[in-house]
Amino acid sequence: MSVDSGSARNKFRSRFVVEIVLIAVLAIYMALAKGQVVGEDLVFTVIGAGLMALVTYWTLHTLRDGLEIIALQVRGLKH
Protein backbone atom coordinates (compact mmCIF):
# COMPACT_ATOMS: atom_id res chain seq x y z
CA MET A 1 0.00 0.00 0.00
CA SER A 2 1.14 3.51 -0.67
CA VAL A 3 1.72 6.27 1.84
CA ASP A 4 -1.49 7.96 0.68
CA SER A 5 -3.52 4.91 1.61
CA GLY A 6 -1.95 4.73 5.08
CA SER A 7 -2.61 8.40 5.67
CA ALA A 8 -6.22 8.02 4.52
CA ARG A 9 -6.70 5.03 6.83
CA ASN A 10 -5.32 6.93 9.83
CA LYS A 11 -7.51 9.92 9.09
CA PHE A 12 -10.56 7.66 8.72
CA ARG A 13 -9.84 5.87 12.00
CA SER A 14 -9.51 9.11 13.95
CA ARG A 15 -12.67 10.52 12.37
CA PHE A 16 -14.50 7.27 13.12
CA VAL A 17 -13.57 7.48 16.82
CA VAL A 18 -14.85 11.06 16.96
CA GLU A 19 -18.00 9.89 15.13
CA ILE A 20 -18.69 7.28 17.82
CA VAL A 21 -18.20 9.87 20.57
CA LEU A 22 -20.55 12.34 18.84
CA ILE A 23 -23.23 9.68 18.40
CA ALA A 24 -22.91 8.76 22.08
CA VAL A 25 -23.30 12.42 23.08
CA LEU A 26 -26.34 12.72 20.80
CA ALA A 27 -27.87 9.60 22.38
CA ILE A 28 -27.35 11.10 25.85
CA TYR A 29 -28.94 14.35 24.66
CA MET A 30 -31.94 12.43 23.27
CA ALA A 31 -32.32 10.58 26.58
CA LEU A 32 -32.31 13.89 28.45
CA ALA A 33 -34.75 15.44 25.97
CA LYS A 34 -37.23 12.57 26.19
CA GLY A 35 -39.57 14.37 28.57
CA GLN A 36 -39.26 17.86 27.07
CA VAL A 37 -41.43 19.61 24.55
CA VAL A 38 -39.56 21.02 21.54
CA GLY A 39 -39.07 24.75 22.04
CA GLU A 40 -39.98 24.68 25.73
CA ASP A 41 -36.40 25.50 26.68
CA LEU A 42 -34.92 27.44 23.77
CA VAL A 43 -31.29 26.96 24.80
CA PHE A 44 -31.77 23.20 25.14
CA THR A 45 -33.46 23.06 21.73
CA VAL A 46 -30.70 25.10 20.05
CA ILE A 47 -28.03 22.88 21.59
CA GLY A 48 -29.85 19.82 20.26
CA ALA A 49 -30.22 21.28 16.78
CA GLY A 50 -26.56 22.26 16.72
CA LEU A 51 -25.51 18.83 17.94
CA MET A 52 -27.59 17.10 15.27
CA ALA A 53 -26.11 19.36 12.58
CA LEU A 54 -22.59 18.63 13.83
CA VAL A 55 -23.20 14.86 13.83
CA THR A 56 -24.61 15.05 10.29
CA TYR A 57 -21.65 17.11 9.05
CA TRP A 58 -19.13 14.80 10.71
CA THR A 59 -20.86 11.66 9.39
CA LEU A 60 -20.72 12.94 5.82
CA HIS A 61 -17.02 13.73 6.11
CA THR A 62 -16.31 10.35 7.68
CA LEU A 63 -18.14 8.64 4.82
CA ARG A 64 -16.10 10.68 2.35
CA ASP A 65 -12.90 9.46 3.99
CA GLY A 66 -14.17 5.88 3.77
CA LEU A 67 -14.89 6.31 0.08
CA GLU A 68 -11.41 7.75 -0.39
CA ILE A 69 -9.91 4.59 1.11
CA ILE A 70 -12.01 2.43 -1.21
CA ALA A 71 -10.96 4.52 -4.23
CA LEU A 72 -7.28 4.22 -3.28
CA GLN A 73 -7.63 0.47 -2.95
CA VAL A 74 -9.36 0.17 -6.32
CA ARG A 75 -6.72 2.35 -7.93
CA GLY A 76 -4.03 0.17 -6.34
CA LEU A 77 -5.63 -2.97 -7.77
CA LYS A 78 -5.61 -1.54 -11.29
CA HIS A 79 -1.87 -0.75 -11.21
N, C-alpha and C positions, 0 to 999 in steps of 0.2 A: 504494500500500500504506500501511497505517496505521503508526503508531509501534509498536503492539503487535506487529505482524508483524515489523518490523525487529528489535525486541528479542528476540523468540522465535527468529529466525534466528541472531542473534549468540550467544545462549545455546546453541542447538543446535550451532553450529559449534565453540564452545569445548569443549562436552561431547564432541563427536565426536573432537576432537584428543586429549583425555584418554583416550577410549575406545581409540583406536589405540595409544597408549602403554601402557595397561594390558594390552591383548591381546599386545603385543610382550613385555612383562615376563613375562606368563604363558607365552608360547611359550619364552622363555629358561628359565624355571623348569622347564617340562616337559622341555626338552632336558637340563637338569642332573639331573633326577629319573629319567631313562630307565633308569639302571642300579641304582636303589635299590628296595628292598622297602618297601612302605607300612608305616609304623610302626617301621621300623628305627631311624631317627633322629627322635625325637618332635618336636623343634624344627622340623626341615625339613618334616615332615608338617603341623604346625600352621600354618606359614607358607604352605604350599601351599593348605591348606583356607581360610585367611583370604583369600588372594589370589583364589582362585576365587569366594568369596562376594562380595568387593569387585567383581570383574569382572561378576558376575551383577547385583548391585545397580546398578552404574553403567550397564550395558546397558539395564536396564529403564527407568531414568530418561532415558536418551538417546532410547529409543524413544518415551517419553511426550512428550518435547519435539518429536520429529518429528511425532507425531500432532497436537500442538498447532498446529504450522505448517500442517498439512493442514487442520485445522478452521478456522483463521483465513482460509485461502485460500478455502475453500468458503463461509464466511460472507461474505467479500468479494464473491464471485461472485453471491450471492443479492441483495445490496443494490445 
